[in-house]
Amino acid sequence: MSAFVLRRLAAMVLVLLALIGITFLLQHISPFDPVRLALGPEASKAVVAAERKRLGYDAPLIVQFVRYVGHAATGNLGTSLRTGHSVISDIGTFLPASVELLLASLFLATPLAFLIGIASAARWRGGSVIRIVAMIFASAPAFVLGIVFVLVFYSRLHWLPAGGQTGYFNAPNGPTGLLIIDGLLHGRFAVTWDAIVHLILPALSLALLPAVAVGRVLRGALLTQMRSDHLRSARARGLTETALVLRHCLRNAAGPTLAIGGLMLGAMFSGLVVVETIFAWPGIGAYLTASIPRDDLPAILGVTLLFGVLYVVTNTVVDILQAVADPRLRP
């Protein structure tokens, strides 16, 4: 097992190096000159040339790449042309709100996926209805769901807020950056409840599609296990379908479920940008959306690299968990 984990970690490092190489290439093939953008259109050619030399853009490409890898490994992603701050500090400012939204989405998606998969495989009464309703909602992209939720639950029913992270102007901003937890730590339970209410619509918009996708794969894997020969004796002992699923099938169905779960988590990263824009959520997606019209290349590439690293690390963890759940996957 340890050799398997080491191989997976080595492969992760290679993929991350390739990802850094792609962002480096994108920077060099971009039609925008980062030096010119940083200095402004009024800067003379001599000033631009001197700045280019100071930043090392006149060095051979391989030297620039090695330097870029070193900077990326130490968290130096450059300076945002829009905010004037380092990209890593901007990410540190906006990332906690995105993490809170992602965690809330996972909190909703995980039980919903299990409900869809187990209810259908165990033949619960109403299980087919649950699956059909979930598929109907998941057939729409996240941005469509977000707009529909705003129109229904905010404009029509006035049940939930349409956007933002909180309605409190003096909400605590530390120490974790997660408003639900910070509200509890400061003893401001009204802030915590308000943060939960603001999370419901964006988290649900982000969670439905991954939940249904994972639930369908889980259902298929469970049904395959339910048809296997080793369950005949268990059925003969009078075990219910739910007991068969939970005791004998769930772990064996973990492999494909974890695999699609890793892919769907990557889809949630991409959907995060759209959902945060719709709900005016002050996260990393909003930071990226504001940076694109300003041609803020360091910020765009920094966020792209962040999402790529999160995706690669997540799928490496999923590979290891699959091997733990199913020893047959280990070489």
Number of C-alpha atoms within 10 A of each C-alpha: 12 7 10 15 16 11 12 17 16 12 14 18 15 12 16 18 14 12 17 22 16 14 16 16 12 13 16 14 9 10 8 13 13 19 16 18 17 17 14 12 9 7 13 11 10 9 13 18 15 12 17 16 12 10 12 14 16 14 12 9 12 9 12 16 16 12 13 19 17 12 13 17 13 9 14 16 21 19 20 21 21 18 12 11 13 18 23 19 15 19 18 13 15 19 20 18 21 21 15 21 27 21 13 19 24 21 14 18 23 17 13 22 28 18 21 27 28 24 22 24 24 20 12 14 10 10 17 15 13 17 21 13 11 20 18 11 16 20 13 14 15 24 21 16 22 25 16 14 19 23 14 14 15 16 14 10 10 12 12 17 20 22 20 16 24 21 14 11 6 8 17 20 11 13 11 12 19 20 25 22 20 20 22 15 15 14 11 15 15 13 23 22 16 18 23 17 16 22 26 16 25 31 25 22 25 32 28 25 26 26 28 28 22 26 29 22 22 29 26 17 21 27 19 14 20 19 10 10 9 11 17 11 10 16 13 8 9 10 14 11 17 16 14 20 23 13 12 17 20 18 14 16 22 20 22 16 26 21 17 20 24 23 17 19 19 20 15 21 18 15 18 26 20 21 26 27 20 20 22 16 25 19 23 25 25 21 22 21 15 16 19 13 9 11 16 21 23 20 28 20 21 24 22 16 19 14 16 18 17 14 20 19 18 16 21 18 17 20 20 18 15 20 18 15 16 15 10 9 13 13 8
